[in-house]
Amino acid sequence: MAQKVFLVEELCHEICWSIDLRERSGTLAQLARCSRSLAGPALDVLWYEMDSMRPLMELIPVVQSKIDPEDGAVTYYLGGPIEDQHWIRFDIYAHRIRVLRYHHGGATDGDCRIYSRLALSRPLPMFPNLRSLTWLHDELDLLFDHQFIEEISPFLMTSLQTLSLGTYWWEALDFDQPDKYEVAECFVSTLARRCPSLEHFALRGRIQDMSLAFIGTFHHLRSLDLSLLLMDQGYVDAELLNALGTLPELQSISGLQAIKPIRGHISPTSSFPALKSLGFSHIPVTSLLLIVKAITSMSFRSLDVRHLHNDSPADLDALLSTLTIFPKFEEICLCNFTPWLSDLKMPCIESFFRLGLLRKVELRLWSAVNDPRVMEPDLVDRMASAWPKLESLSTQYAFPISSLWSLALRCPKLTRLAFEKLVFRDDDPTQIVQDTPILSHPLRELAFDLVSTTDDYAWIAAVLDRLFPHLLVSASKGSPPGITIALLKLRSQSTKEEVGVLLKTSRILG
């Protein structure tokens, strides 16, 4: 009976996928060698994901390699003419690959042109079943220059559902290269035809000064990530928004950059019908308000803006009022770490209480750094009443110990808390510890930058341990390592996981 199991291919696949990831490579290779029934499923799982082209290059007899003695980079080249029989071993494995992640860094391939040369020598796609492709090249400057297009083209399959492309972009570049703009625009105009099933698209690196409206031609797109993309003038305009707003399945947009106010007309048909989350790295609040008003999706639930620029408190108030119309809105992040670009003043936290379903809140603006407000217990009580589902809070408010008590008692679902400073009054530390209730609050992550007016961390650790027994101290940069050490001493019965995290934090900060 047990032998009959191996005659069912679906069961063989389930067996192979159930093998522990840490043992998968060696165990699957052994299965492929010892069992004819398991050979195919084992190889399917073994070659499902690839993080390098090296194993594939070694399957083609005429492909030779040389190693750079200085950095160890491997360069592949053709040692002779390639013929049909040279692809036999390659094809046995290449059609099994669904996920390919390639990062050309310091010690990987020295020359990627070999891939385009190989593609010219065969009429069929090299990876006919590829579903996900990540291609990063640290040594190239522009995202869609001649070399990048040449090396990536052989991997653009009609079967692709996920595509992530990137280059190195941290150095200043000369953008006065019109020929590179033309090449890039010609290339992107064909992307939708090459990858008609694309659902997830990400770009990173420095890109030519060009329109990104071509993204709107991916009619099945579900997520777009531009959080690591750089263009000198910003790349969000009315043309791009109109293209994205008509995509029927687009649910997530992150990292958009609109340094200047968006000019142009946003079409009424650009309604973002399926949008759930929206993220900007730079945008004026007036432009953000314009976009949010255009969203018709009642599933919209998350807004993340890392550099918010504003001239009028009324505009931000209008934005918050607009957000109240979305019945599932539950996450908001508003940050601004560029004071030379904005004079935005942090509105009081009560302004956000009208968003009553919030689970994740991050409010960190530059103007609050030098003089953070204090989150008094009565304010905590009102916040807990406004946000009964709160799970994560990050703010530049200062917290007194008494507010931590209120937080633990009133916010039973909070698992992450980050704030600017822990402040103390003239209370007796011994009495504070004795008065602190012993709770079983689920908070696991706590981060704060400063502790004022005390160097005695033992009693602070005792308070935290009473309130938050599940706490894994992952203190942020500048947080006193003494609290970490005090918690280590206090929790003599800590689990291995807790001790490992605490020791690591102590070493980093100490």
VOGU-3710 file (C-alpha; in Angstrom, 3 decimals, decimal comma):
1> maqkvflvee> 0,000/0,000/0,000  2,818/2,425/0,883  4,431/1,857/-2,501  1,210/2,867/-4,313  1,477/6,335/-2,773  4,503/7,040/-4,944  2,490/6,309/-8,075  0,370/9,417/-7,480  2,285/12,455/-8,734  0,332/14,953/-6,605
11> lcheicwsid> 1,201/13,052/-3,430  4,848/12,886/-4,461  4,859/16,668/-4,834  3,273/17,083/-1,385  5,943/14,856/0,126  8,747/16,846/-1,480  7,281/20,220/-0,459  6,885/19,028/3,138  10,634/18,490/3,554  12,185/21,011/5,953
21> lrersgtlaq> 13,667/23,977/4,088  16,999/23,670/5,914  17,370/20,075/4,683  15,608/20,478/1,345  18,595/20,728/-0,999  20,498/17,606/0,063  17,435/15,491/0,812  15,699/16,306/-2,462  18,832/15,541/-4,442  19,005/12,126/-2,764
31> larcsrslag> 15,325/11,453/-3,493  15,802/12,366/-7,144  18,640/9,846/-7,430  17,084/6,912/-5,570  13,438/6,935/-6,689  12,109/7,173/-10,227  8,650/8,143/-8,944  10,035/10,934/-6,778  12,678/12,147/-9,245  10,401/14,525/-11,153
41> paldvlwyem> 8,631/16,041/-8,121  11,934/16,332/-6,209  13,585/18,177/-9,091  10,506/20,422/-9,453  10,874/21,526/-5,843  14,670/21,659/-5,921  14,750/23,946/-8,975  11,594/25,932/-8,178  13,589/28,931/-6,878  17,027/30,021/-8,099
51> dsmrplmeli> 19,247/32,704/-6,574  22,058/32,380/-9,112  22,608/31,646/-12,793  25,738/29,641/-12,081  24,119/26,160/-11,831  22,368/26,743/-15,154  25,480/27,934/-16,960  27,239/24,744/-15,925  24,614/22,703/-17,813  25,623/24,100/-21,218
61> pvvqskidpe> 28,772/22,309/-22,478  30,129/25,137/-24,630  29,824/27,774/-21,891  33,226/28,366/-20,303  34,130/30,476/-17,288  37,031/32,436/-15,877  37,486/33,850/-12,393  38,854/37,304/-11,679  41,748/36,800/-9,210  41,080/40,138/-7,508
71> dgavtyylgg> 37,378/40,009/-6,636  36,433/36,430/-7,519  33,806/37,509/-10,083  32,932/34,792/-12,586  32,692/35,699/-16,270  31,008/33,271/-18,663  31,759/33,116/-22,387  31,071/30,828/-25,323  33,950/28,465/-26,019  32,532/27,545/-29,430
81> piedqhwirf> 29,383/27,514/-31,540  26,301/26,352/-29,671  24,160/23,599/-31,195  20,717/22,155/-30,445  22,049/19,197/-28,423  23,845/21,562/-26,069  20,450/22,622/-24,647  19,271/19,125/-23,662  20,496/19,120/-20,032  19,656/22,805/-19,625
91> diyahrirvl> 16,027/22,268/-20,665  15,579/19,374/-18,211  15,953/21,850/-15,351  15,137/25,273/-16,806  11,440/24,523/-17,413  11,068/23,729/-13,683  12,178/27,199/-12,558  9,337/29,428/-11,362  11,268/32,021/-9,326  14,588/33,570/-10,371
101> ryhhggatdg> 16,398/36,112/-8,173  19,602/37,499/-9,640  21,797/40,105/-7,971  24,889/41,164/-9,862  27,113/42,351/-7,033  30,786/42,236/-6,125  31,359/38,486/-6,375  28,846/37,338/-8,974  28,965/37,312/-12,762  31,538/39,605/-14,259
111> dcriysrlal> 29,737/40,057/-17,582  25,987/39,597/-18,123  26,086/39,834/-21,921  26,407/36,054/-22,107  22,660/35,718/-21,490  21,608/37,748/-24,519  24,082/35,818/-26,659  22,627/32,532/-25,482  19,081/33,749/-26,171  20,015/34,528/-29,784
121> srplpmfpnl> 21,136/30,943/-30,320  17,777/29,304/-29,557  14,279/29,933/-30,920  12,456/29,002/-27,677  12,340/30,929/-24,365  15,016/29,867/-21,899  12,586/29,769/-18,936  9,116/29,070/-20,367  7,396/28,677/-16,962  9,029/31,540/-15,078
131> rsltwlhdel> 6,554/33,297/-12,763  8,716/35,671/-10,725  11,870/37,549/-11,746  14,076/39,807/-9,629  17,038/41,314/-11,499  19,363/43,719/-9,676  22,585/45,064/-11,161  24,718/47,161/-8,825  27,276/48,216/-11,425  24,883/49,983/-13,802
141> dllfdhqfie> 23,802/53,586/-13,387  20,528/54,025/-15,282  17,700/51,557/-14,953  16,844/51,239/-18,651  20,127/51,906/-20,443  21,396/49,777/-23,347  23,249/47,216/-21,233  20,459/46,647/-18,734  17,890/46,162/-21,497  20,167/43,748/-23,310
151> eispflmtsl> 20,745/41,527/-20,284  17,160/41,502/-18,989  15,326/40,933/-22,293  15,891/37,131/-22,500  14,103/36,699/-19,156  10,922/38,636/-19,938  8,464/35,758/-20,312  4,758/35,985/-21,082  4,238/33,809/-17,989  5,712/36,403/-15,590
161> qtlslgtyww> 3,446/37,513/-12,774  6,052/39,271/-10,592  8,817/41,522/-11,927  11,351/43,496/-9,867  14,100/45,443/-11,658  16,859/47,543/-10,120  20,261/49,187/-10,458  22,816/51,031/-8,379  21,829/54,700/-8,014  23,574/56,454/-5,116
171> ealdfdqpdk> 26,103/58,494/-7,101  25,275/61,697/-8,960  24,850/61,208/-12,711  24,852/63,269/-15,865  21,332/63,077/-17,288  22,149/64,912/-20,494  21,958/61,725/-22,582  18,959/61,982/-24,965  19,775/58,705/-26,722  19,281/56,807/-23,450
181> yevaecfvst> 15,848/58,370/-23,005  14,777/57,178/-26,460  16,044/53,638/-25,867  14,256/53,462/-22,523  10,941/54,698/-23,913  11,075/52,190/-26,781  11,785/49,377/-24,335  9,037/50,151/-21,825  6,490/50,499/-24,618  6,922/46,762/-25,290
191> larrcpsleh> 6,854/45,546/-21,672  3,106/44,980/-21,498  3,236/42,861/-24,654  6,136/40,821/-23,263  4,606/40,393/-19,810  0,821/40,559/-20,276  0,046/38,654/-17,055  2,091/40,868/-14,711  0,488/41,336/-11,282  3,348/42,691/-9,136
201> falrgriqdm> 5,852/45,270/-10,423  8,748/46,968/-8,609  11,429/49,376/-9,840  14,488/50,598/-7,949  17,471/52,745/-8,891  17,960/55,942/-10,860  15,747/56,185/-13,896  15,864/58,392/-16,976  13,655/61,465/-17,036  10,654/59,795/-18,613
211> slafigtfhh> 6,958/59,195/-18,083  5,987/56,147/-16,055  2,484/56,074/-17,494  3,449/52,874/-19,332  2,719/51,055/-16,030  -0,948/51,601/-16,772  -0,708/49,124/-19,670  -0,363/46,209/-17,207  -4,089/45,572/-16,957  -3,771/42,783/-14,359
221> lrsldlslll> -1,455/44,720/-12,029  -2,236/44,246/-8,334  0,751/45,904/-6,608  3,272/48,583/-7,569  6,418/49,362/-5,553  8,516/52,424/-6,459  9,871/53,060/-2,960  13,532/52,786/-4,067  13,190/54,616/-7,371  14,927/57,954/-7,942
231> mdqgyvdael> 14,263/60,618/-10,546  15,659/64,131/-10,194  12,353/65,934/-10,734  9,963/63,437/-9,152  7,909/61,180/-11,359  4,276/61,495/-10,258  2,137/63,586/-12,558  -1,456/63,602/-13,729  -0,594/61,309/-16,650  0,736/58,585/-14,328
241> lnalgtlpel> -2,168/58,933/-11,885  -4,694/58,697/-14,701  -2,974/55,544/-15,938  -2,903/53,912/-12,491  -6,381/55,036/-11,509  -8,039/53,039/-14,274  -6,387/49,692/-13,450  -9,258/47,471/-12,269  -7,231/45,170/-9,969  -4,582/47,523/-8,534
251> qsisglqaik> -4,674/47,148/-4,734  -1,323/48,469/-3,485  0,828/51,448/-4,517  3,949/52,335/-2,529  6,843/54,768/-2,795  5,384/57,342/-5,200  7,333/60,604/-5,344  5,735/63,983/-6,022  8,167/66,612/-4,772  6,203/69,433/-6,411
261> pirghispts> 2,417/69,929/-6,530  0,776/67,704/-9,138  -0,246/69,681/-12,175  -2,738/68,602/-14,768  -6,237/67,198/-14,732  -7,097/63,909/-13,019  -9,774/62,211/-15,090  -13,067/61,214/-13,437  -12,456/57,682/-14,740  -9,270/57,478/-12,627
271> sfpalkslgf> -11,077/56,143/-9,594  -8,711/53,476/-8,192  -11,599/50,991/-7,894  -9,689/48,254/-6,019  -7,088/50,259/-4,070  -6,356/49,137/-0,506  -3,059/50,868/0,346  -1,316/53,995/-0,908  2,235/55,096/-0,099  4,290/58,173/-0,971
281> shipvtslll> 7,909/59,002/-0,230  7,334/62,731/-0,996  4,145/64,671/-1,637  2,505/68,004/-0,750  -0,659/67,512/1,270  -2,707/69,419/-1,342  -1,763/66,853/-3,999  -2,386/63,968/-1,613  -5,852/65,316/-0,853  -6,580/65,478/-4,585
291> ivkaitsmsf> -5,676/61,786/-5,005  -7,525/60,531/-1,927  -10,684/62,297/-3,081  -10,440/60,401/-6,373  -10,408/56,956/-4,678  -13,726/55,135/-4,984  -12,630/51,811/-3,475  -14,461/51,119/-0,243  -11,668/48,676/0,668  -9,088/51,476/1,018
301> rsldvrhlhn> -7,479/50,980/4,434  -3,848/52,189/4,554  -2,031/55,487/3,908  1,751/55,809/4,303  3,517/59,129/3,626  7,183/59,383/4,587  7,838/63,046/3,705  4,711/65,155/3,890  4,915/68,784/2,819  2,239/71,250/3,842
311> dspadldall> 1,499/74,967/3,931  -1,882/75,012/5,628  -3,275/73,121/8,662  -6,665/73,310/6,960  -5,438/71,091/4,121  -4,357/68,363/6,531  -7,655/68,650/8,364  -9,484/68,264/5,042  -7,412/65,142/4,322  -8,412/63,556/7,638
321> stltifpkfe> -12,056/64,387/7,017  -11,865/62,717/3,601  -10,338/59,580/5,102  -13,367/59,137/7,370  -15,521/58,119/4,387  -13,633/54,822/3,970  -15,305/52,209/6,203  -12,215/49,957/6,424  -9,480/52,563/6,909  -7,181/51,220/9,662
331> eiclcnftpw> -3,533/52,264/9,092  -2,003/55,726/8,850  1,616/56,864/8,745  2,522/60,549/8,384  6,209/61,419/8,679  8,397/64,359/7,726  12,168/64,348/8,276  13,017/67,207/5,892  12,475/70,521/7,740  14,155/72,500/4,961
341> lsdlkmpcie> 11,286/71,496/2,660  8,377/72,202/4,968  7,111/74,151/7,964  4,469/71,574/8,756  3,373/71,606/12,371  2,169/68,436/14,012  -1,547/68,692/14,749  -2,575/67,386/18,113  -3,204/63,669/18,185  -6,858/64,307/18,967
351> sffrlgllrk> -7,269/65,409/15,324  -6,821/61,775/14,298  -9,339/60,370/16,778  -12,095/60,772/14,174  -10,520/57,769/12,371  -12,061/55,313/14,798  -10,971/51,997/13,233  -7,216/52,592/13,327  -5,040/49,583/14,215  -1,667/51,016/13,189
361> velrlwsavn> -0,692/54,644/13,835  2,642/56,343/13,083  2,811/60,115/13,516  6,338/61,515/13,454  6,974/65,024/12,194  10,188/67,020/12,477  8,713/69,940/14,367  8,048/67,746/17,407  11,640/66,538/17,902  12,981/69,238/20,187
371> dprvmepdlv> 9,867/69,707/22,289  7,716/66,555/22,242  4,353/66,711/23,928  3,699/64,470/26,915  1,162/61,674/26,569  -0,600/62,089/29,915  -2,855/59,300/31,296  -6,067/61,173/30,474  -4,933/61,539/26,850  -4,143/57,812/26,760
381> drmasawpkl> -7,643/57,087/28,014  -9,203/59,190/25,268  -6,941/57,605/22,658  -7,908/54,110/23,809  -11,583/55,032/23,603  -11,090/56,409/20,082  -8,981/53,456/18,852  -10,190/50,297/20,636  -8,450/48,079/18,022  -5,038/49,761/18,274
391> eslstqyafp> -2,172/47,285/17,706  0,820/49,496/16,833  1,642/53,058/17,910  4,681/55,128/16,952  4,804/58,782/17,950  7,124/61,567/19,085  5,156/62,126/22,266  6,939/61,600/25,569  5,508/58,999/27,952  5,543/59,153/31,739
401> isslwslalr> 5,509/55,847/33,608  1,901/56,410/34,682  0,837/56,614/31,036  2,352/53,207/30,402  0,036/51,857/33,101  -2,967/53,413/31,378  -1,811/52,113/28,026  -1,476/48,563/29,345  -4,911/48,685/30,947  -6,804/50,430/28,138
411> cpkltrlafe> -5,164/49,049/24,971  -5,342/45,249/25,306  -4,379/44,564/21,652  -1,241/46,733/21,480  1,812/44,696/20,419  4,218/47,447/19,303  4,981/50,815/20,922  7,591/53,409/19,938  7,911/56,906/21,366  10,431/59,702/21,865
421> klvfrdddpt> 11,205/59,803/25,565  10,374/58,152/28,876  9,975/60,906/31,490  9,820/60,799/35,288  8,428/63,021/37,987  9,537/63,237/41,631  7,858/59,976/42,594  9,546/57,376/44,757  10,822/54,578/42,429  10,229/51,905/45,058
431> qivqdtpils> 6,650/53,018/45,507  6,121/53,158/41,730  7,213/49,534/41,363  4,962/48,440/44,210  1,989/50,300/42,752  2,503/48,922/39,235  -0,100/46,250/38,487  1,038/42,804/37,357  -0,561/42,241/33,976  -0,304/39,840/31,048
441> hplrelafdl> -0,310/42,452/28,311  0,702/41,168/24,814  3,149/44,021/24,024  6,312/42,506/22,499  8,133/45,443/20,878  9,085/48,617/22,756  11,376/51,357/21,453  12,219/54,790/22,851  15,198/57,059/22,332  15,796/58,855/25,636
451> vsttddyawi> 15,269/58,391/29,349  15,343/61,652/31,282  16,587/62,401/34,817  17,610/58,898/35,864  20,464/56,431/35,534  18,873/53,732/37,682  17,407/51,288/35,208  16,630/48,390/37,539  13,327/49,784/38,766  12,320/50,822/35,228
461> aavldrlfph> 12,947/47,259/34,067  10,834/46,015/36,977  7,930/48,247/35,919  8,168/47,108/32,305  8,344/43,473/33,343  5,211/43,801/35,484  3,221/45,536/32,758  4,558/43,703/29,703  5,730/40,183/30,602  5,908/39,183/26,915
471> llvsaskgsp> 8,212/42,070/26,019  11,163/41,466/23,717  13,248/44,604/24,140  14,180/45,775/20,666  15,213/49,274/21,737  15,949/51,742/18,967  19,198/53,613/18,459  20,024/55,717/21,513  17,911/53,716/23,915  19,720/52,981/27,192
481> pgitiallkl> 21,346/49,522/27,083  21,091/49,545/30,874  17,375/48,740/30,638  18,179/45,759/28,458  20,775/44,498/30,919  18,433/45,073/33,861  15,713/43,050/32,166  18,210/40,270/31,492  19,047/40,080/35,178  15,417/40,308/36,199
491> rsqstkeevg> 14,268/37,551/33,877  16,425/34,718/35,051  13,848/32,318/33,634  13,685/33,988/30,226  13,103/31,851/27,201  15,977/31,239/24,802  14,295/33,468/22,235  14,033/36,405/24,665  17,557/36,011/25,974  18,957/35,866/22,447
501> vllktsrilg> 17,188/39,052/21,386  18,123/40,884/24,590  21,772/39,877/24,391  21,976/40,939/20,770  20,398/44,317/21,576  22,739/44,792/24,533  25,804/44,120/22,385  24,644/46,512/19,653  23,814/49,374/21,996  26,521/48,757/24,567
//
